[in-house]
Amino acid sequence: MDDYAEFRTIRGYELERRGERSPTHAMEDYLEMIGRLGEKTGAVRAVELSEHLHVRPSSTSKMMAKLRDMGYVEASSAGDIRLTADGRTLAQYLIRRHRTVEAFLRLLGHAEPLVETELLEHNVSAATVWKLERLAAFFEERPEVYQALRDDLDKK
């Protein structure tokens, strides 16, 4: 029975990994989208977030209040939402994590990995993101090894 002593539910692992002040998965999605939409102008509107995340404007308003309380975003009187320095740092990491997981899934042969990326990315540690980046670089530097892997995966 001792082999099972460390098992948890997915929620149990999430709570164990996440600190009290850490953003939830939904908060991460908002921060990532603010980072993406604000890359050019630095600011986004709540209606843009709602449209891009396919959520109600009221949900976006509630989330912006939570993110503001956590120090990740600021809102102007004109309604522009901007990331704080902490929010920008986190959003940049979240975008990098998304791109890394998506690139890894493409390496495995997924043509349209968006949904799977969205499901996986929240449960991948920073150490794993770094390792996936190194693995992708390894395959880029050794195309013959990558092709052998793809040939083997295509047989399945």
Buried (B, 14 or more C-beta within 10 A) or exposed (E): EEEEEEEEEEEEEBEEEEEEEEBEEBBBBBBBBBBBBBEEEEBBBBEBBBEBBEBEEEBBEEBBEBBBEBEBBBBEEEEBBBBBEEBBEBBBBBBBBBBBBBBBBBBEEBEEBEEBBBEBBBEBEEEBBEBBBEBBEEBEEEEEEBEEBBEEEEEE
